[in-house]
């Protein structure tokens, strides 16, 4: 029987005491928590376990906010687009919005805060009136067959997460929780005093799990109660007239509705951020950190720990931002969707420990009669895919959320997560506080840099989208790879590239924040990167790297990559170079046809010196090019698979000019990986597949041996 114990948090609920004791013993868990919709009974709080209590700062207090509805969270929204067919038109601006979540703000001067646009001419117009009874804007002097929209200020009168949980779990009898804004005076005072009293009234709570602080990521529902707009990074649902006034006083900049609406894109994280938007989110982060610190100080004064959930109302906290350290949190917990999201959590600095909430969530949409095997399959996939990242930078704790009473009815599922908890503790005990061997340092270059570490190309956290999976695969591959990973922006390049960086990756669709868009119009950036590669470093581009139409070029670094994209302007110029290399270091381990996801079309080689590694349908999918002493690789798309992870790994070592270092702690089988911890004198050979695998293993000295691994097995060796 293993002596390992703890590092696991379980959900529980009232009227489930004996079963909770049993599961705590089986999983050797040392903490229990409530969830949104559950409470821990006094009996449960007497168990020999740490007690986590979910705490909502700015929701769940309808008795307060119903008396102060002018202090609700505010948001700027855009109406549907309406084409005028005469010189007069009406816009019912609430069309398409859910009136149980959104309420127009008529408390503040609509002429001061609202805007009406002629979107055809991109002009703000002044000749309009408001019909408050029917929620309409009446526009006169229209230009027929031009398109018009209204940017309107609204109150959010139902918290987005509680709304989602309410609908998912059919909470017919639960009230709609109304969010309020602690930037407003009464709300701020209420939030502080309520927590002060709550801490005295909850002596058995050991960890206050802030879920989270003040501003929810942007999540707006349509008139059918379905998600209309969701941006896990969106700052839109944290606007207030006080914020606009304070920002103007500090910066001299008067923010207007369009600064938030952004033509209907709402400053999505995929948009290249404007200077005003970057200043606004910095302003919001400073406020959040300042008041969050006051609440955390209250928690510490009561002898309890303060934990933040990386979700719900997390906007403004920015764990990789400049102000997070000031909050003084003890821990962060977040949802683990795979390797990238695990690293997003486990790499967070300035906390004592990190915790991952594993899937599936114990909710009735998964735990219903006849669905046990699917629940097990989801748990296996969640553990298998995230474990690669765990081997590079482990979480300090893991746990689950939801209704334990539902999962308890699935005994085989409980058997599996018992094994997960034990394997997690074994890994943690062996490698915690130890830096794994890394052969290279890799930087991902985009418009956001460090603040979006392990967060690129995400829309709603770890959800799949057709337009992003070909890029998210890069993060997923890197999350378990034997390289250091950093995130840099274009300002970092101009300040001087960190000399420890071996390879830079630029990946994304053209004109997005992740490719860089108008940043590539800066000659200084282009020259710095050319020089950097020319002098002996490596550059990898995926999708539309350096894309910006200027000077007769689309890829501004096409001379470095050796490839360009045909936009239809140069069809009269012949493209001769199509020969594919038979063998190459990058593709040496391929076991099947290469797959590039939603690959880019019309990419072609510029000259005979380009080594083409994949050429399909008359266009390049994978190629490499020597540039001075350095090298570059172009990849049209890189969705995650074991083979693509190996291609990317080999490409990184190749463009860095350090091919020989690849074979230090290396497995020839693409489904296996080797992770070394030289400080501890150990290394692990890991089977990432749910089937038996055989591989040749290279140790740290170039010696080799063969090994067989059962499904998902880890074998440990001394160096």
C-alpha positions as CSV (number, residue, x, y, z in Angstrom):
1,X,0.0,0.0,0.0
2,X,1.4,3.4,-1.0
3,X,2.3,5.8,1.8
4,X,1.7,8.7,-0.5
5,X,-1.1,10.9,0.7
6,X,-2.8,14.2,0.0
7,X,-2.5,16.8,-2.8
8,X,-6.0,16.0,-3.9
9,X,-9.2,18.1,-3.5
10,X,-12.7,16.5,-3.8
11,X,-16.1,18.2,-4.1
12,X,-18.8,17.3,-1.6
13,X,-22.2,18.4,-0.6
14,X,-24.8,18.3,2.2
15,X,-26.3,14.9,3.0
16,X,-23.3,13.0,1.6
17,X,-21.2,12.6,4.8
18,X,-20.4,8.9,5.0
19,X,-19.8,8.5,1.3
20,X,-17.4,11.5,1.4
21,X,-15.4,9.9,4.2
22,X,-15.2,6.7,2.2
23,X,-14.0,8.5,-1.0
24,X,-11.5,10.7,0.9
25,X,-10.0,7.5,2.3
26,X,-9.9,5.7,-1.1
27,X,-8.3,8.6,-2.9
28,X,-6.2,9.7,0.0
29,X,-7.5,13.2,-0.5
30,X,-6.7,15.9,2.0
31,X,-9.2,18.6,1.1
32,X,-12.9,19.0,0.3
33,X,-14.7,21.8,-1.5
34,X,-18.1,23.1,-2.3
35,X,-19.1,24.0,-5.9
36,X,-21.5,26.4,-7.5
37,X,-24.8,25.0,-6.4
38,X,-23.6,22.9,-3.4
39,X,-22.9,23.6,0.3
40,X,-20.8,21.8,2.9
41,X,-22.7,20.8,6.0
42,X,-21.2,21.4,9.5
43,X,-20.6,17.6,9.7
44,X,-18.4,17.6,6.6
45,X,-16.5,20.6,7.9
46,X,-15.4,18.5,11.0
47,X,-13.6,15.9,8.8
48,X,-9.9,15.7,8.9
49,X,-9.4,17.6,5.7
50,X,-8.7,21.1,4.6
51,X,-12.0,23.0,3.8
52,X,-12.2,25.0,0.7
53,X,-15.1,27.4,0.5
54,X,-16.2,29.0,-2.8
55,X,-16.5,32.7,-2.3
56,X,-18.1,35.1,-4.8
57,X,-17.1,38.7,-4.2
58,X,-19.5,40.4,-6.7
59,X,-22.5,38.1,-7.1
60,X,-24.8,36.1,-4.9
61,X,-25.9,39.1,-2.8
62,X,-29.2,40.1,-4.4
63,X,-30.5,41.5,-1.1
64,X,-27.9,44.2,-1.5
65,X,-27.8,44.9,-5.3
66,X,-31.6,44.9,-5.7
67,X,-31.6,48.0,-3.6
68,X,-28.7,49.5,-5.7
69,X,-29.3,48.5,-9.3
70,X,-27.4,51.5,-10.6
71,X,-24.3,49.7,-9.4
72,X,-24.7,46.7,-11.6
73,X,-21.8,45.6,-13.9
74,X,-22.0,47.6,-17.2
75,X,-21.1,46.6,-20.8
76,X,-21.1,48.3,-24.2
77,X,-22.9,46.3,-26.8
78,X,-23.7,46.7,-30.5
79,X,-27.1,46.3,-32.1
80,X,-27.8,44.2,-35.1
81,X,-26.9,45.9,-38.4
82,X,-29.8,47.6,-40.1
83,X,-29.9,48.9,-43.7
84,X,-31.8,52.1,-44.1
85,X,-34.2,52.0,-47.1
86,X,-35.2,55.6,-46.8
87,X,-33.9,58.7,-45.0
88,X,-35.3,57.3,-41.7
89,X,-34.8,54.1,-39.9
90,X,-35.4,52.5,-36.5
91,X,-33.1,50.1,-34.7
92,X,-34.5,47.8,-32.0
93,X,-31.1,47.5,-30.3
94,X,-32.1,44.7,-27.9
95,X,-32.9,42.3,-30.7
96,X,-30.8,39.2,-30.4
97,X,-30.0,39.8,-26.7
98,X,-31.4,38.0,-23.7
99,X,-33.5,40.4,-21.6
100,X,-32.9,38.3,-18.5
101,X,-29.2,39.1,-18.7
102,X,-29.1,42.5,-20.5
103,X,-30.9,45.7,-19.5
104,X,-30.4,49.0,-21.3
105,X,-28.8,51.7,-19.0
106,X,-31.1,54.7,-19.1
107,X,-29.7,56.0,-15.8
108,X,-26.8,57.7,-17.5
109,X,-27.0,60.2,-20.4
110,X,-27.5,58.2,-23.5
111,X,-26.3,61.1,-25.7
112,X,-23.0,61.1,-23.7
113,X,-22.3,57.4,-23.7
114,X,-24.1,55.8,-26.6
115,X,-23.0,56.1,-30.3
116,X,-24.8,55.5,-33.6
117,X,-22.6,54.6,-36.6
118,X,-23.1,54.7,-40.3
119,X,-21.0,51.5,-40.8
120,X,-20.9,52.0,-44.6
121,X,-19.0,55.3,-44.2
122,X,-17.6,54.4,-40.8
123,X,-18.8,57.7,-39.3
124,X,-20.4,58.5,-36.0
125,X,-23.7,60.4,-36.6
126,X,-25.6,62.7,-34.2
127,X,-29.1,62.9,-35.7
128,X,-30.9,60.2,-33.6
129,X,-33.3,60.0,-30.7
130,X,-34.1,57.3,-28.1
131,X,-37.5,55.5,-27.6
132,X,-37.0,54.1,-24.1
133,X,-40.4,52.5,-23.9
134,X,-39.7,50.2,-26.9
135,X,-35.9,50.1,-26.7
136,X,-35.4,51.7,-30.1
137,X,-33.1,54.3,-31.6
138,X,-34.8,56.5,-34.2
139,X,-32.4,57.8,-36.9
140,X,-33.2,60.6,-39.2
141,X,-31.3,62.0,-42.2
142,X,-30.1,58.5,-43.2
143,X,-28.4,57.8,-46.5
144,X,-30.6,55.1,-48.1
145,X,-29.0,51.7,-48.3
146,X,-26.3,52.5,-45.9
147,X,-25.9,50.3,-42.9
148,X,-26.4,51.6,-39.3
149,X,-25.7,50.3,-35.8
150,X,-26.2,51.5,-32.2
151,X,-23.5,51.1,-29.6
152,X,-25.5,51.1,-26.3
153,X,-24.5,50.9,-22.6
154,X,-26.3,48.2,-20.7
155,X,-26.4,46.7,-17.3
156,X,-25.7,42.9,-16.9
157,X,-28.4,41.7,-14.5
158,X,-27.5,38.0,-14.4
159,X,-24.0,36.6,-13.7
160,X,-22.9,34.7,-16.8
161,X,-21.5,31.7,-15.1
162,X,-24.4,31.3,-12.7
163,X,-26.7,31.7,-15.7
164,X,-24.8,28.9,-17.6
165,X,-25.0,26.6,-14.5
166,X,-28.6,27.6,-13.9
167,X,-29.6,26.5,-17.5
168,X,-27.3,23.4,-17.5
169,X,-28.6,22.1,-14.2
170,X,-32.2,23.2,-14.6
171,X,-32.1,25.3,-11.4
172,X,-35.7,26.4,-11.6
173,X,-36.0,27.4,-7.9
174,X,-32.7,29.3,-7.7
175,X,-32.7,33.1,-8.0
176,X,-30.8,34.9,-10.8
177,X,-27.6,36.2,-9.2
178,X,-27.1,39.8,-10.1
179,X,-23.4,41.0,-10.5
180,X,-22.3,44.3,-9.1
181,X,-19.3,46.6,-9.7
182,X,-16.9,47.2,-6.8
183,X,-15.5,50.2,-8.6
184,X,-18.8,51.9,-7.5
185,X,-18.8,53.2,-3.9
186,X,-21.6,51.3,-2.2
187,X,-20.6,48.0,-3.8
188,X,-16.9,48.4,-2.8
189,X,-17.8,49.1,0.8
190,X,-20.3,46.2,0.8
191,X,-17.8,43.7,-0.6
192,X,-15.2,44.6,1.9
193,X,-17.4,44.6,5.0
194,X,-19.3,41.4,3.9
195,X,-16.0,39.5,3.6
196,X,-14.9,40.8,7.0
197,X,-18.0,39.5,8.7
198,X,-18.1,36.3,6.6
199,X,-14.6,35.3,7.7
200,X,-15.7,35.6,11.4
201,X,-18.8,33.5,10.7
202,X,-16.9,30.7,8.9
203,X,-14.2,29.5,11.3
204,X,-13.9,26.0,9.7
205,X,-12.9,27.4,6.3
206,X,-9.2,26.9,5.7
207,X,-9.0,28.1,2.1
208,X,-11.1,30.9,0.7
209,X,-11.5,30.1,-3.0
210,X,-12.3,33.4,-4.7
211,X,-14.3,32.5,-7.8
212,X,-12.9,34.9,-8.8
213,X,-12.8,38.6,-8.0
214,X,-14.7,41.3,-9.7
215,X,-15.1,41.2,-13.5
216,X,-16.3,38.2,-15.5
217,X,-14.8,37.4,-18.9
218,X,-17.1,38.6,-21.7
219,X,-20.0,36.1,-22.1
220,X,-23.2,37.5,-23.5
221,X,-26.3,35.3,-24.3
222,X,-28.7,35.7,-27.2
223,X,-32.5,36.0,-27.0
224,X,-32.8,32.1,-26.8
225,X,-30.6,31.9,-23.7
226,X,-27.7,30.5,-25.8
227,X,-24.1,31.9,-25.9
228,X,-23.9,34.8,-28.3
229,X,-20.4,36.1,-27.7
230,X,-17.7,34.6,-25.5
231,X,-14.1,35.7,-25.1
232,X,-12.3,34.2,-22.1
233,X,-9.9,37.1,-22.2
234,X,-12.5,39.8,-22.9
235,X,-12.5,42.9,-20.7
236,X,-15.9,44.2,-22.0
237,X,-18.0,43.1,-19.1
238,X,-16.2,45.4,-16.6
239,X,-17.1,48.8,-17.9
240,X,-18.5,51.6,-15.8
241,X,-19.1,55.3,-16.1
242,X,-16.7,55.7,-13.1
243,X,-14.0,53.8,-15.0
244,X,-14.4,56.1,-18.0
245,X,-14.2,59.2,-15.8
246,X,-11.2,57.9,-13.9
247,X,-9.3,56.8,-17.0
248,X,-9.8,60.2,-18.6
249,X,-8.6,62.0,-15.4
250,X,-5.4,59.9,-15.3
251,X,-4.6,59.7,-19.0
252,X,-6.4,62.5,-20.7
253,X,-8.1,60.0,-23.0
254,X,-11.9,59.9,-23.2
255,X,-12.9,56.4,-23.9
256,X,-16.1,56.1,-26.1
257,X,-18.4,53.2,-26.8
258,X,-16.5,52.2,-30.0
259,X,-13.3,51.7,-28.0
260,X,-15.1,48.7,-26.4
261,X,-17.4,47.7,-29.3
262,X,-14.6,47.7,-31.8
263,X,-16.8,47.3,-34.9
264,X,-18.5,44.4,-33.2
265,X,-15.4,42.4,-32.5
266,X,-15.3,43.6,-28.9
267,X,-11.5,43.7,-28.8
268,X,-11.3,39.9,-29.1
269,X,-7.9,38.6,-28.1
270,X,-7.4,37.8,-31.8
271,X,-7.5,41.5,-32.7
272,X,-4.2,43.4,-32.7
273,X,-4.8,45.6,-29.6
274,X,-5.1,49.3,-30.1
275,X,-3.0,51.6,-27.8
276,X,-6.2,52.8,-26.1
277,X,-7.3,49.3,-25.4
278,X,-3.8,48.3,-24.0
279,X,-3.9,51.3,-21.7
280,X,-7.5,50.5,-20.6
281,X,-6.7,46.9,-19.6
282,X,-3.6,48.1,-17.8
283,X,-5.8,50.6,-15.9
284,X,-8.3,47.9,-15.0
285,X,-5.6,45.5,-13.9
286,X,-4.1,48.0,-11.4
287,X,-7.5,48.6,-9.9
288,X,-8.3,44.9,-9.6
289,X,-4.9,44.1,-8.0
290,X,-5.3,47.0,-5.5
291,X,-8.7,46.0,-4.2
292,X,-8.1,42.2,-4.5
293,X,-5.0,42.7,-2.2
294,X,-7.3,44.4,0.4
295,X,-9.6,41.3,0.4
296,X,-6.6,38.9,0.5
297,X,-5.2,40.8,3.4
298,X,-8.5,40.3,5.3
299,X,-8.3,36.5,4.6
300,X,-4.7,36.3,5.8
301,X,-5.5,38.4,8.9
302,X,-8.2,35.7,9.8
303,X,-5.6,32.9,9.5
304,X,-6.9,31.5,6.3
305,X,-5.4,31.0,2.8
306,X,-6.5,32.9,-0.3
307,X,-6.9,30.9,-3.5
308,X,-8.1,32.3,-6.9
309,X,-10.0,30.3,-9.5
310,X,-8.6,31.0,-12.9
311,X,-12.0,31.4,-14.5
312,X,-15.4,33.1,-14.0
313,X,-14.5,36.6,-12.8
314,X,-10.8,36.4,-13.4
315,X,-10.5,39.4,-15.7
316,X,-8.0,42.0,-14.5
317,X,-6.0,39.5,-12.4
318,X,-3.7,38.4,-15.2
319,X,-1.4,35.9,-13.6
320,X,1.4,36.7,-16.1
321,X,0.8,40.4,-15.9
322,X,2.7,43.2,-14.1
323,X,0.4,43.5,-11.0
324,X,-0.5,39.9,-10.1
325,X,2.3,39.6,-7.5
326,X,0.9,42.5,-5.6
327,X,-2.3,40.7,-4.8
328,X,-0.5,38.3,-2.5
329,X,-2.5,35.1,-3.2
330,X,-1.4,31.8,-1.8
331,X,-2.7,29.7,-4.7
332,X,-4.4,29.5,-8.0
333,X,-6.7,26.8,-9.2
334,X,-7.8,26.3,-12.8
335,X,-9.5,23.9,-15.1
336,X,-7.2,21.4,-17.0
337,X,-8.2,20.8,-20.6
338,X,-4.9,19.4,-21.8
339,X,-1.2,20.1,-21.8
340,X,-1.4,23.8,-22.7
341,X,-4.0,24.6,-20.1
342,X,-2.0,22.7,-17.5
343,X,1.1,24.7,-18.2
344,X,-1.0,27.9,-18.1
345,X,-1.8,27.0,-14.5
346,X,1.4,25.3,-13.3
347,X,3.7,28.1,-14.6
348,X,1.9,30.9,-12.7
349,X,4.5,32.8,-10.6
350,X,4.2,34.4,-7.2
351,X,2.0,31.8,-5.5
352,X,2.8,29.0,-3.0
353,X,1.0,26.3,-4.9
354,X,-1.1,25.7,-8.0
355,X,-4.0,23.3,-8.4
356,X,-5.7,21.8,-11.5
357,X,-9.4,20.9,-11.6
358,X,-9.5,17.8,-13.8
359,X,-12.3,16.7,-16.1
360,X,-15.0,15.6,-16.3
361,X,-16.9,18.0,-14.1
362,X,-19.3,16.0,-11.9
363,X,-22.4,17.5,-13.5
364,X,-25.6,15.8,-14.8
365,X,-24.7,16.5,-18.4
366,X,-22.0,13.8,-18.1
367,X,-23.0,11.7,-15.0
368,X,-26.3,10.1,-16.0
369,X,-27.4,6.5,-16.2
370,X,-25.7,4.6,-19.0
371,X,-22.9,7.1,-19.5
372,X,-20.2,5.7,-17.2
373,X,-17.8,4.5,-20.0
374,X,-17.9,7.9,-21.7
375,X,-17.1,9.6,-18.4
376,X,-14.2,7.2,-17.9
377,X,-13.0,7.8,-21.5
378,X,-13.1,11.6,-20.9
379,X,-11.1,11.2,-17.7
380,X,-8.5,9.0,-19.4
381,X,-8.1,11.5,-22.3
382,X,-7.9,14.4,-19.9
383,X,-5.2,12.7,-17.8
384,X,-3.2,11.2,-20.7
385,X,-3.0,14.5,-22.7
386,X,-2.2,16.7,-19.7
387,X,0.4,14.3,-18.2
388,X,3.0,15.3,-20.8
389,X,2.9,18.8,-19.5
390,X,2.9,17.6,-15.9
391,X,6.2,15.9,-16.5
392,X,7.7,19.3,-17.5
393,X,6.2,21.5,-14.8
394,X,3.9,19.8,-12.3
395,X,0.9,21.2,-10.5
396,X,1.1,21.1,-6.8
397,X,-2.4,19.7,-6.4
398,X,-5.2,18.2,-8.5
399,X,-8.9,17.9,-7.8
400,X,-12.4,17.7,-9.2
401,X,-15.6,19.8,-9.1
402,X,-19.3,19.3,-9.1
403,X,-21.6,16.8,-7.4
404,X,-19.7,13.9,-5.8
405,X,-23.0,12.1,-5.3
406,X,-23.3,11.8,-9.1
407,X,-19.7,10.4,-9.7
408,X,-20.1,8.1,-6.7
409,X,-22.8,6.2,-8.6
410,X,-20.1,5.2,-11.2
411,X,-17.8,2.7,-9.4
412,X,-15.5,2.0,-12.3
413,X,-15.0,5.8,-12.8
414,X,-14.1,6.1,-9.1
415,X,-11.6,3.3,-9.6
416,X,-9.9,5.1,-12.4
417,X,-9.6,8.5,-10.7
418,X,-8.1,6.6,-7.7
419,X,-5.3,5.5,-10.0
420,X,-4.9,9.0,-11.4
421,X,-4.5,10.5,-7.9
422,X,-1.9,7.9,-7.0
423,X,0.1,8.4,-10.2
424,X,0.0,12.1,-9.7
425,X,1.4,11.9,-6.2
426,X,4.2,9.6,-7.5
427,X,5.2,12.0,-10.2
428,X,5.1,15.0,-7.9
429,X,7.2,13.3,-5.2
430,X,9.9,12.5,-7.7
431,X,10.1,15.8,-9.7
432,X,8.6,18.7,-7.8
433,X,10.8,21.7,-7.4
434,X,13.2,20.3,-10.0
435,X,13.8,21.8,-13.4
436,X,13.7,19.2,-16.2
437,X,16.4,19.0,-18.8
438,X,15.9,21.4,-21.7
439,X,17.9,21.4,-24.9
440,X,16.7,24.7,-26.3
441,X,14.9,27.9,-25.4
442,X,12.0,28.7,-27.7
443,X,10.0,32.0,-27.8
444,X,6.5,32.5,-29.3
445,X,6.2,36.0,-30.8
446,X,2.9,37.7,-31.1
447,X,1.2,41.0,-30.2
448,X,0.5,40.0,-26.5
449,X,3.7,38.4,-25.3
450,X,4.2,37.4,-21.7
451,X,0.7,38.4,-20.5
452,X,-0.8,35.7,-22.7
453,X,1.7,32.9,-21.7
454,X,0.2,29.5,-22.7
455,X,-3.0,31.3,-23.8
456,X,-2.5,32.0,-27.5
457,X,-5.3,31.1,-30.0
458,X,-7.8,30.3,-27.3
459,X,-11.4,31.6,-27.5
460,X,-13.2,30.0,-24.6
461,X,-10.4,28.4,-22.7
462,X,-9.8,24.9,-24.1
463,X,-12.7,24.6,-26.5
464,X,-12.1,23.4,-30.0
465,X,-12.7,25.7,-33.0
466,X,-12.0,25.0,-36.6
467,X,-10.0,28.2,-37.1
468,X,-7.6,27.6,-34.1
469,X,-6.8,23.9,-33.7
470,X,-4.0,24.1,-36.4
471,X,-2.3,26.7,-34.1
472,X,-3.2,25.4,-30.7
473,X,-1.4,22.3,-31.6
474,X,1.9,24.2,-31.3
475,X,1.2,25.0,-27.6
476,X,0.0,21.5,-27.0
477,X,3.2,20.0,-28.5
478,X,5.5,22.4,-26.6
479,X,3.7,21.8,-23.3
480,X,5.4,18.3,-23.0
481,X,8.6,19.0,-25.0
482,X,12.1,19.2,-23.6
483,X,12.5,22.9,-24.4
484,X,12.2,26.1,-22.3
485,X,9.2,28.2,-23.6
486,X,8.9,32.0,-23.4
487,X,6.3,34.4,-24.8
488,X,7.4,37.7,-26.3
489,X,5.8,40.7,-28.1
490,X,7.0,43.0,-30.8
491,X,8.1,45.6,-28.2
492,X,10.4,43.0,-26.7
493,X,12.0,42.4,-30.1
494,X,12.7,46.1,-30.5
495,X,14.2,46.3,-27.0
496,X,16.6,43.5,-28.0
497,X,16.0,39.7,-28.3
498,X,17.0,37.8,-25.2
499,X,20.4,36.2,-26.0
500,X,19.3,32.9,-24.4
501,X,16.6,32.3,-27.1
502,X,17.5,29.8,-29.7
503,X,14.3,29.8,-31.8
504,X,11.4,32.2,-32.4
505,X,8.0,30.9,-33.5
506,X,5.5,33.3,-35.2
507,X,2.2,31.6,-35.9
508,X,-1.3,32.7,-36.8
509,X,-3.7,33.9,-39.5
510,X,-2.9,37.1,-41.3
511,X,-4.0,40.3,-39.5
512,X,-4.6,38.6,-36.2
513,X,-2.8,39.5,-33.0
514,X,-1.0,36.2,-33.1
515,X,0.6,36.6,-36.5
516,X,1.1,40.3,-35.8
517,X,-0.8,42.2,-38.5
518,X,0.3,45.8,-38.7
519,X,3.3,45.2,-36.5
520,X,5.0,43.9,-39.6
521,X,4.7,47.4,-41.1
522,X,7.6,48.4,-38.8
523,X,10.9,48.2,-40.7
524,X,12.9,48.1,-37.5
525,X,11.2,44.8,-36.4
526,X,11.7,43.2,-39.8
527,X,15.4,44.2,-39.8
528,X,16.1,43.0,-36.3
529,X,14.6,39.6,-37.0
530,X,16.4,39.2,-40.3
531,X,19.7,40.1,-38.6
532,X,19.0,37.7,-35.7
533,X,18.4,34.7,-38.0
534,X,21.3,35.7,-40.4
535,X,23.7,35.6,-37.5
536,X,22.8,32.0,-36.6
537,X,19.4,31.6,-34.9
538,X,16.3,29.8,-35.9
539,X,12.8,31.0,-37.0
540,X,9.7,29.0,-37.5
541,X,6.6,30.3,-39.1
542,X,3.2,28.7,-39.1
543,X,0.2,29.7,-41.2
544,X,0.6,33.3,-42.1
545,X,3.9,34.4,-40.4
546,X,5.0,38.0,-40.9
547,X,1.9,38.5,-43.1
548,X,1.3,42.1,-44.1
549,X,0.9,43.4,-47.7
550,X,3.6,45.9,-48.3
551,X,6.4,46.6,-50.8
552,X,5.2,43.9,-53.2
553,X,5.4,41.2,-50.5
554,X,2.9,39.5,-48.3
555,X,5.2,37.6,-45.9
556,X,7.5,40.4,-44.8
557,X,10.1,37.8,-43.9
558,X,9.6,35.7,-47.1
559,X,13.3,36.1,-47.8
560,X,14.0,34.4,-44.5
561,X,11.5,31.6,-44.9
562,X,12.2,31.1,-48.5
563,X,8.5,31.0,-49.3
564,X,5.8,33.5,-50.2
565,X,2.0,33.4,-50.5
566,X,0.2,34.1,-53.8
567,X,-2.6,36.6,-53.4
568,X,-3.5,36.6,-57.1
569,X,-1.4,39.6,-57.9
570,X,1.6,37.7,-59.2
571,X,0.0,34.9,-61.2
572,X,1.9,36.1,-64.3
573,X,5.2,35.1,-62.5
574,X,6.0,31.4,-62.9
575,X,6.8,29.3,-59.9
576,X,9.3,26.6,-60.7
577,X,10.4,25.1,-57.4
578,X,8.4,22.1,-56.5
579,X,10.9,19.2,-55.9
580,X,10.4,17.4,-52.6
581,X,13.4,16.2,-50.5
582,X,13.3,12.4,-50.2
583,X,14.8,12.4,-46.7
584,X,15.4,15.1,-44.0
585,X,16.2,15.4,-40.4
586,X,12.8,17.1,-39.6
587,X,10.7,14.2,-41.1
588,X,13.0,11.3,-40.1
589,X,10.5,9.8,-37.5
590,X,7.3,10.1,-39.6
591,X,5.2,7.0,-39.4
592,X,2.2,8.2,-41.5
593,X,1.3,10.9,-44.0
594,X,1.7,14.4,-42.6
595,X,-1.4,16.3,-41.6
596,X,-1.5,20.1,-41.5
597,X,-5.0,20.8,-40.4
598,X,-6.6,23.8,-41.9
599,X,-3.5,24.4,-44.0
600,X,-2.8,27.5,-46.0
601,X,-3.2,27.6,-49.7
602,X,-1.1,29.1,-52.4
603,X,2.3,29.1,-50.6
604,X,5.2,28.7,-53.0
605,X,9.0,28.5,-52.9
606,X,11.0,31.5,-54.0
607,X,14.2,29.8,-55.1
608,X,16.0,26.5,-55.6
609,X,17.7,26.7,-52.2
610,X,14.4,26.0,-50.4
611,X,14.2,22.4,-49.1
612,X,10.6,21.4,-49.7
613,X,9.5,18.6,-47.3
614,X,5.8,18.4,-48.2
615,X,4.2,19.7,-51.3
616,X,0.5,19.0,-51.9
617,X,-2.1,20.3,-54.4
618,X,0.5,22.6,-55.9
619,X,1.4,24.3,-52.7
620,X,4.0,24.0,-49.9
621,X,3.0,22.5,-46.5
622,X,6.5,22.2,-45.0
623,X,9.8,23.7,-46.0
624,X,13.1,24.9,-44.7
625,X,15.6,27.5,-45.8
626,X,19.1,28.5,-44.9
627,X,19.5,32.2,-44.2
628,X,23.1,33.3,-43.6
629,X,24.3,31.3,-40.6
630,X,20.7,30.7,-39.5
631,X,17.7,28.6,-40.6
632,X,14.0,29.0,-41.0
633,X,11.1,26.5,-41.3
634,X,7.7,27.2,-42.7
635,X,4.7,25.0,-41.7
636,X,1.2,25.6,-43.1
637,X,-0.6,24.3,-40.0
638,X,0.3,22.2,-36.9
639,X,-2.6,20.5,-35.2
640,X,-1.6,18.4,-32.3
641,X,-0.7,14.8,-32.9
642,X,2.2,12.7,-31.7
643,X,3.7,12.9,-35.2
644,X,3.3,16.6,-35.5
645,X,4.8,17.1,-32.0
646,X,7.8,15.2,-33.2
647,X,8.0,17.2,-36.5
648,X,7.9,20.4,-34.5
649,X,10.6,19.1,-32.0
650,X,12.9,18.1,-34.8
651,X,12.3,21.4,-36.6
652,X,13.2,23.4,-33.5
653,X,16.5,21.5,-33.0
654,X,17.2,21.8,-36.8
655,X,16.7,25.5,-37.2
656,X,18.7,26.1,-34.0
657,X,21.6,24.2,-35.5
658,X,21.7,21.8,-32.6
659,X,20.6,18.5,-34.2
660,X,22.9,16.5,-32.0
661,X,21.3,17.7,-28.8
662,X,18.0,16.1,-29.8
663,X,19.4,12.7,-29.0
664,X,20.0,13.5,-25.4
665,X,17.2,11.8,-23.4
666,X,15.2,10.8,-26.5
667,X,12.8,8.0,-27.5
668,X,12.7,7.0,-31.2
669,X,9.0,6.0,-30.9
670,X,6.9,9.2,-31.5
671,X,4.3,8.0,-28.9
672,X,7.0,8.0,-26.2
673,X,9.0,10.7,-24.5
674,X,11.9,11.0,-22.1
675,X,12.0,13.5,-19.3
676,X,15.2,13.9,-17.4
677,X,15.8,15.5,-14.0
678,X,19.5,15.7,-13.6
679,X,19.4,17.4,-10.2
680,X,17.6,14.3,-8.9
681,X,19.7,11.9,-10.9
682,X,16.6,10.3,-12.6
683,X,14.8,10.2,-15.9
684,X,11.4,8.9,-17.0
685,X,10.4,7.1,-20.2
686,X,6.7,7.8,-20.8
687,X,4.2,6.1,-23.0
688,X,1.7,8.7,-24.1
689,X,-0.5,6.2,-25.9
690,X,-3.3,4.1,-24.6
691,X,-1.7,1.1,-26.2
692,X,1.5,-0.9,-25.7
693,X,4.6,0.6,-27.3
694,X,8.2,-0.4,-27.9
695,X,11.0,2.1,-28.3
696,X,14.7,2.7,-28.4
697,X,15.8,5.1,-25.7
698,X,18.8,7.4,-25.7
699,X,20.1,8.3,-22.3
700,X,22.0,11.5,-21.4
701,X,25.3,10.1,-22.6
702,X,24.3,8.8,-26.0
703,X,23.8,5.2,-25.0
704,X,20.8,3.3,-26.2
705,X,18.6,0.5,-25.1
706,X,15.2,-1.0,-26.1
707,X,12.2,-0.9,-23.8
708,X,8.5,-2.0,-23.9
709,X,5.9,0.0,-22.2
710,X,2.3,-1.0,-21.4
711,X,-0.5,1.5,-22.2
712,X,0.2,4.9,-20.6
713,X,3.0,3.4,-18.5
714,X,5.9,5.4,-17.0
715,X,9.2,3.7,-16.2
716,X,11.8,5.5,-14.1
717,X,15.6,5.1,-14.4
718,X,18.7,6.4,-12.6
719,X,21.0,8.6,-14.6
